[in-house]
Amino acid sequence: MLAETVPHPVVANRLLPGGLDDSLIRFNDPALLAAGKIVMISLDAVVERLGNKWALRCDQVYEHAERTLERIVGPQGYHLKVSGADYLICQPETGRFVGQANALRALREILGHFLGAAGLADTGVHEVVKVYGRSIEAHQLDAVTIDAEAVHEAKAAVAQSAPAGADECQARFVSADGRALRVSCALEPVFELKNFNRIGMRLARRVLANGSDAPLLPDQLSALARADILRVDLATIGRGLERLRAGTEAGRHPTLIVPVSFTTLSSQQGCHDVVKVFQEAATLVRNGVICEICDIAGAPSAALSAAVSVIRPFALYVVGRLGAGHPTATGALKGLGLHGLSLDLPAHGGEPELTGGLRAHVEAARRIARSVMVYGLPSAREAGMVALLGATHAGVRARS
């Protein structure tokens, strides 16, 4: 009979301790359960490996697990420790498989940290199907299926959220103040300067008013309405991904440096939209996406730190883009979680600029971050010069 040929799911039943009734209410939503958005991860592998030492080290494990879940689940989701080795996770605003992939990723990080064997996580993620009283019933998920379906789901979400012809619409739009603007984007190579290895490409964007070849200056960009800044960010990423999807570029590059405005990341809707396109971008390069947060000058430290924390789970690294202000302005960026800082070669940059003003900027940036990227170099020769100033990475200007 057909019923005999269908494999039964591996079922995990958990009897929970008392005192969790109120906390479990939001995990007992029939719609979320039916949508596969309530997930349970198990730390049984850590408990088993530590054996008699578990009682001595369990608090350390819980602390690390909480930090990992806070970072990866993010502010749009929630989680709860329901036993000595199990956590419930829910991400209502995230697709089913992307949410499950986040849970799997968190478990891999936790097990990798304590056991050095992230692969043990592949049998430790379960989809919760029932929460009743003090009991939970959950079905074990297949890690290979989660990984594959999450990629398809992220792509479909991006396609569904943008109407037909969205790339062209976003590349040309009328701003809130009535100006007709267009966004152009070029892929520029970025090199690590110690061995001059190419680490990937950056999306170099320009925003121009129709009828003009002069791009808007940074202060003009930051003065746009919040909705216009979001459109510029999404148009930049859309144009860049269009080139990567074209065929010859896709999968060739180790990573992609994507500029996103702080204004966008400080908005819940803006961050949600950016995360969706980041998830697609990550499928088009080998190692992941580097997020470059722009217009950070004068941003409140707490708000900037929060923006870094929100985007970090979806990026390989997070760097901050410096403006053309005085180098001492970098001091406020210390301790905010940025992996690096980036800046442009001064306009008409020749040797005087390379050995003068740029040196001060690079030195100031190195006091804040280990990695300092300098963009807009005309050739490899100038890249060698900025390496002598202390820069760690350089972007070579795209040839017109």
Wavefront OBJ file of the C-alpha trace (Angstrom):
o trace
v 0.000 0.000 0.000
v 1.100 3.577 -0.626
v 1.014 4.433 3.081
v 3.654 1.773 3.703
v 6.062 3.342 1.185
v 6.036 6.836 2.723
v 8.766 7.205 5.385
v 7.546 8.353 8.767
v 9.146 11.524 10.093
v 11.488 11.264 13.060
v 9.376 12.594 15.926
v 10.768 14.364 18.969
v 8.462 14.618 21.980
v 9.467 16.905 24.832
v 7.906 17.102 28.288
v 8.575 20.613 29.550
v 9.132 21.834 33.087
v 6.413 23.863 34.796
v 6.269 27.634 34.811
v 6.474 28.134 31.029
v 2.751 28.437 30.269
v 2.713 32.182 29.657
v 5.954 32.130 27.648
v 4.664 29.324 25.421
v 1.541 31.194 24.325
v 3.187 32.919 21.360
v 4.695 29.603 20.203
v 1.226 28.013 20.129
v -0.153 30.073 17.240
v -1.947 27.666 14.837
v -1.076 29.783 11.788
v 2.642 29.881 12.641
v 2.692 26.158 13.412
v 0.953 25.331 10.122
v 3.412 27.561 8.239
v 6.406 25.696 9.703
v 7.697 28.813 11.446
v 8.088 27.317 14.932
v 11.380 25.457 15.135
v 13.156 23.617 17.932
v 16.913 23.165 18.084
v 18.558 20.640 20.387
v 21.897 20.876 22.200
v 21.838 17.164 23.008
v 25.159 16.670 21.193
v 26.865 19.108 23.571
v 25.246 17.525 26.636
v 26.347 14.071 25.513
v 29.912 15.131 24.688
v 30.441 16.978 27.993
v 29.013 14.129 30.041
v 29.778 14.664 33.736
v 31.140 18.149 32.968
v 27.768 19.381 31.665
v 26.618 20.631 35.067
v 29.802 22.692 35.398
v 29.686 24.174 31.906
v 25.979 24.416 31.093
v 25.752 28.115 32.051
v 28.606 28.900 29.655
v 26.820 26.972 26.889
v 23.510 28.755 27.557
v 25.180 32.175 27.529
v 26.842 31.481 24.188
v 23.638 30.019 22.748
v 21.635 33.091 23.792
v 24.151 35.454 22.186
v 24.161 33.422 18.989
v 20.370 33.292 18.776
v 20.005 37.010 19.521
v 22.373 37.773 16.664
v 20.998 35.373 14.075
v 17.272 35.457 14.869
v 17.403 39.246 15.140
v 14.795 41.678 16.440
v 12.023 40.350 14.152
v 12.022 36.935 15.843
v 12.040 35.449 19.340
v 13.292 32.347 21.115
v 12.834 30.509 24.413
v 14.833 27.868 26.298
v 12.259 25.196 27.117
v 14.441 22.481 28.638
v 18.012 21.773 29.612
v 18.959 21.265 25.963
v 16.194 22.665 23.739
v 15.283 26.092 22.370
v 12.140 27.133 20.521
v 12.653 29.698 17.745
v 10.083 31.677 15.782
v 10.626 34.222 12.991
v 7.119 35.304 11.932
v 8.277 37.741 9.237
v 10.695 35.291 7.630
v 9.890 32.615 5.066
v 9.529 29.055 6.304
v 12.791 27.688 4.919
v 14.844 30.843 5.447
v 13.745 30.785 9.086
v 14.638 27.115 9.396
v 17.998 27.817 7.745
v 18.674 30.531 10.321
v 17.923 28.068 13.123
v 20.213 25.487 11.519
v 22.939 28.078 11.119
v 22.661 29.056 14.779
v 22.922 25.423 15.904
v 25.908 24.860 13.626
v 27.669 27.845 15.175
v 26.936 26.666 18.729
v 28.043 23.082 18.128
v 31.035 24.214 16.106
v 32.144 26.444 18.998
v 31.890 23.788 21.709
v 32.501 20.567 19.770
v 34.413 21.643 16.686
v 31.887 19.632 14.661
v 29.157 21.769 13.128
v 27.915 18.791 11.078
v 26.304 17.317 14.192
v 23.707 20.080 13.882
v 22.213 18.441 10.796
v 20.017 16.169 12.940
v 19.261 18.697 15.652
v 16.650 20.947 14.014
v 12.942 20.095 14.307
v 9.740 21.654 13.038
v 7.226 21.965 15.871
v 3.784 20.654 14.949
v 1.994 20.670 18.318
v 2.295 22.550 21.596
v -0.161 21.303 24.186
v 0.064 21.755 27.929
v 3.606 20.908 28.942
v 4.317 18.839 25.826
v 5.852 19.587 22.434
v 5.727 17.378 19.368
v 8.231 18.125 16.607
v 9.466 16.455 13.409
v 13.154 16.278 12.568
v 14.143 18.334 9.507
v 16.612 17.426 6.779
v 19.532 19.869 6.661
v 20.203 19.386 2.944
v 16.581 20.200 2.118
v 16.621 23.271 4.369
v 19.767 24.662 2.745
v 18.464 24.109 -0.797
v 14.916 25.356 -0.203
v 16.088 28.463 1.662
v 17.993 29.622 -1.415
v 14.935 29.124 -3.662
v 12.659 30.807 -1.146
v 14.911 33.860 -0.840
v 15.032 34.237 -4.629
v 11.258 33.884 -4.916
v 10.699 36.471 -2.169
v 12.858 38.993 -3.988
v 11.086 38.339 -7.292
v 7.649 38.556 -5.675
v 8.422 41.786 -3.832
v 9.426 43.616 -7.026
v 6.980 44.236 -9.873
v 7.837 43.421 -13.470
v 10.473 45.796 -14.775
v 11.436 46.839 -11.244
v 15.128 47.123 -12.101
v 14.343 49.763 -14.709
v 11.804 51.510 -12.488
v 14.192 51.699 -9.587
v 17.060 52.848 -11.829
v 15.013 55.893 -12.865
v 12.571 57.555 -10.503
v 11.186 60.906 -9.438
v 12.292 61.953 -5.969
v 10.014 63.417 -3.319
v 11.236 66.916 -4.208
v 10.285 66.428 -7.870
v 13.677 65.679 -9.417
v 14.080 62.941 -12.026
v 16.984 60.787 -10.804
v 18.778 57.770 -12.180
v 21.043 55.247 -10.484
v 24.005 53.676 -12.246
v 26.136 50.896 -10.819
v 29.542 49.535 -11.844
v 31.343 46.429 -10.580
v 34.849 47.330 -9.425
v 37.511 44.827 -8.267
v 38.789 45.048 -4.699
v 42.198 43.664 -3.718
v 43.774 42.600 -0.445
v 47.071 44.486 -0.482
v 49.360 42.145 1.450
v 49.433 39.583 -1.353
v 47.421 41.603 -3.896
v 44.726 38.944 -4.085
v 41.314 39.921 -5.400
v 38.749 39.434 -2.616
v 35.754 40.263 -4.801
v 33.882 43.148 -6.349
v 32.215 46.250 -4.970
v 29.075 47.946 -6.222
v 30.219 51.476 -7.088
v 27.111 53.579 -7.481
v 26.352 57.016 -8.813
v 23.076 58.907 -8.515
v 22.554 61.521 -11.209
v 19.856 64.011 -12.070
v 18.492 63.501 -15.582
v 20.266 65.741 -18.037
v 23.442 65.899 -15.929
v 26.591 63.788 -15.850
v 27.586 65.097 -12.404
v 26.647 62.669 -9.610
v 24.940 63.861 -6.464
v 27.412 64.594 -3.665
v 27.227 62.580 -0.415
v 25.506 65.388 1.468
v 22.958 65.701 -1.353
v 22.265 61.974 -1.172
v 21.815 62.013 2.590
v 19.398 64.947 2.216
v 16.992 62.861 0.115
v 13.764 61.632 1.679
v 14.015 58.306 3.512
v 11.898 56.562 0.851
v 14.168 57.902 -1.917
v 17.298 56.699 -0.113
v 15.759 53.229 0.121
v 14.993 53.305 -3.615
v 18.600 54.279 -4.333
v 19.894 51.412 -2.172
v 17.604 48.819 -3.761
v 18.303 50.131 -7.267
v 22.049 49.864 -6.656
v 21.798 46.284 -5.478
v 19.316 45.404 -8.224
v 21.595 46.705 -10.975
v 24.592 44.897 -9.498
v 22.774 41.585 -9.160
v 21.485 41.960 -12.693
v 25.082 41.882 -13.895
v 25.979 38.937 -11.668
v 22.949 36.986 -12.882
v 23.875 37.691 -16.503
v 25.976 34.522 -16.588
v 29.678 35.159 -16.902
v 29.955 36.976 -13.554
v 27.779 34.718 -11.379
v 29.723 32.503 -8.979
v 33.111 33.787 -10.085
v 33.743 36.255 -7.303
v 34.626 35.390 -3.699
v 32.427 38.147 -2.321
v 30.453 41.280 -3.160
v 30.692 44.590 -1.276
v 27.239 46.142 -1.180
v 26.642 49.777 -0.110
v 23.582 50.410 2.072
v 22.641 53.684 3.740
v 22.472 53.924 7.515
v 19.131 55.668 6.988
v 17.780 52.514 5.334
v 19.086 50.147 8.010
v 17.646 52.307 10.792
v 14.160 51.711 9.365
v 12.347 48.429 10.023
v 10.882 48.282 6.509
v 14.150 49.341 4.905
v 16.132 46.721 6.779
v 13.553 44.064 5.864
v 13.823 44.939 2.158
v 17.624 44.979 2.225
v 17.862 41.627 4.004
v 15.805 39.986 1.262
v 18.108 41.161 -1.524
v 21.195 40.332 0.568
v 19.992 36.740 0.773
v 19.810 36.554 -3.005
v 23.174 38.292 -3.432
v 24.804 35.693 -1.178
v 23.778 32.940 -3.613
v 25.617 34.647 -6.497
v 29.097 34.757 -4.923
v 31.224 32.102 -3.291
v 31.774 33.370 0.246
v 28.994 35.827 1.023
v 28.223 39.534 1.005
v 30.086 42.372 2.722
v 27.747 45.143 3.864
v 29.119 48.671 3.604
v 27.092 51.135 5.687
v 27.155 54.618 4.172
v 26.227 58.082 5.531
v 27.451 57.201 9.022
v 28.878 60.667 9.754
v 27.073 62.076 12.761
v 24.951 58.953 13.271
v 24.138 58.290 16.954
v 26.467 55.594 18.252
v 23.667 53.509 19.768
v 21.613 53.615 16.567
v 24.610 52.739 14.394
v 25.549 49.872 16.703
v 21.971 48.585 16.450
v 22.079 48.776 12.634
v 25.344 46.802 12.599
v 23.818 44.150 14.862
v 20.703 43.799 12.715
v 22.530 43.334 9.398
v 25.481 41.298 10.712
v 23.728 37.877 10.554
v 23.179 38.372 6.814
v 26.672 39.600 5.922
v 30.129 38.088 5.900
v 31.530 41.369 7.273
v 30.169 44.836 8.028
v 32.264 47.903 7.207
v 31.571 51.610 7.609
v 31.969 54.125 4.783
v 33.794 57.293 5.819
v 32.974 60.664 4.313
v 35.406 63.390 3.396
v 35.378 64.990 6.843
v 38.216 65.426 9.277
v 39.901 62.120 10.230
v 39.291 62.692 13.934
v 35.596 62.078 13.231
v 36.346 58.347 13.166
v 36.782 58.229 16.949
v 33.049 57.886 17.570
v 33.024 54.641 15.561
v 35.172 52.709 17.999
v 33.549 49.695 19.611
v 30.459 49.636 17.373
v 31.160 46.225 15.855
v 32.461 47.350 12.451
v 34.962 44.953 10.881
v 36.529 47.680 8.747
v 36.292 51.186 7.337
v 36.334 52.388 3.737
v 36.994 55.729 2.059
v 37.454 57.194 -1.400
v 40.641 58.497 -2.914
v 40.346 62.307 -2.840
v 39.077 63.858 -6.066
v 41.824 64.209 -8.666
v 43.942 62.143 -6.307
v 47.581 62.140 -7.346
v 50.754 61.643 -5.348
v 50.286 64.756 -3.148
v 46.904 63.470 -1.990
v 48.259 59.954 -1.533
v 51.066 61.137 0.702
v 49.176 63.985 2.397
v 45.520 64.067 3.399
v 44.888 60.404 2.656
v 47.641 59.331 5.040
v 45.894 61.078 7.945
v 42.575 59.439 7.077
v 44.108 55.955 6.820
v 46.014 56.346 10.081
v 42.885 57.525 11.881
v 40.865 54.638 10.436
v 43.488 52.075 11.460
v 43.086 53.171 15.075
v 39.444 52.070 14.849
v 39.481 48.994 12.602
v 42.007 46.437 11.423
v 40.848 46.681 7.805
v 40.887 49.938 5.832
v 39.717 50.013 2.204
v 40.575 52.834 -0.192
v 38.438 53.100 -3.348
v 38.771 54.902 -6.648
v 42.398 54.066 -7.455
v 43.237 54.400 -11.159
v 45.706 51.496 -11.290
v 47.674 48.870 -9.366
v 50.539 51.349 -8.951
v 48.455 53.594 -6.701
v 47.246 50.515 -4.844
v 50.840 49.789 -3.909
v 51.229 53.345 -2.658
v 48.184 53.238 -0.388
v 49.471 49.956 1.046
v 52.529 51.871 2.253
v 50.180 54.303 4.012
v 48.643 51.457 6.003
v 45.589 50.574 3.909
v 44.763 46.872 3.819
v 42.490 46.787 0.743
v 42.089 48.836 -2.416
v 39.414 49.216 -5.090
v 40.520 49.927 -8.625
v 38.292 52.258 -10.603
v 36.225 50.655 -13.365
v 37.393 51.521 -16.851
v 34.880 53.550 -18.814
l 1 2 3 4 5 6 7 8 9 10 11 12 13 14 15 16 17 18 19 20 21 22 23 24 25 26 27 28 29 30 31 32 33 34 35 36 37 38 39 40 41 42 43 44 45 46 47 48 49 50 51 52 53 54 55 56 57 58 59 60 61 62 63 64 65 66 67 68 69 70 71 72 73 74 75 76 77 78 79 80 81 82 83 84 85 86 87 88 89 90 91 92 93 94 95 96 97 98 99 100 101 102 103 104 105 106 107 108 109 110 111 112 113 114 115 116 117 118 119 120 121 122 123 124 125 126 127 128 129 130 131 132 133 134 135 136 137 138 139 140 141 142 143 144 145 146 147 148 149 150 151 152 153 154 155 156 157 158 159 160 161 162 163 164 165 166 167 168 169 170 171 172 173 174 175 176 177 178 179 180 181 182 183 184 185 186 187 188 189 190 191 192 193 194 195 196 197 198 199 200 201 202 203 204 205 206 207 208 209 210 211 212 213 214 215 216 217 218 219 220 221 222 223 224 225 226 227 228 229 230 231 232 233 234 235 236 237 238 239 240 241 242 243 244 245 246 247 248 249 250 251 252 253 254 255 256 257 258 259 260 261 262 263 264 265 266 267 268 269 270 271 272 273 274 275 276 277 278 279 280 281 282 283 284 285 286 287 288 289 290 291 292 293 294 295 296 297 298 299 300 301 302 303 304 305 306 307 308 309 310 311 312 313 314 315 316 317 318 319 320 321 322 323 324 325 326 327 328 329 330 331 332 333 334 335 336 337 338 339 340 341 342 343 344 345 346 347 348 349 350 351 352 353 354 355 356 357 358 359 360 361 362 363 364 365 366 367 368 369 370 371 372 373 374 375 376 377 378 379 380 381 382 383 384 385 386 387 388 389 390 391 392 393 394 395 396 397 398 399 400
